[in-house]
Amino acid sequence: MCYAELNCLRAIMSGHHSDLGERSVRDEFDLGSPSNIPRLKDALLERDLIEIDGRELTIADPVFARWLSEM
């Protein structure tokens, strides 16, 4: 998992479920350019680390989310 993917997970855990493309969120979590967001989502979806519920992203496994929050 790359640095940007980990930061994307942290952003989702911080409550940014549908606004990852906003400049303030990208800057706060160092997510890169707006064109990078779909690639991050795709990579995390492919690994089954996140799920899409309507328009919102969530961490797929609550145990993983708990572990990640304690890192």
Secondary structure, 3 states (H helix, E strand, C coil): CCHHHHHHHHHHHCCCCCCCCCHHHHHHHCCCCCCHHHHHHHHHHHCCCEEEECCEEEECCHHHHHHHHCC
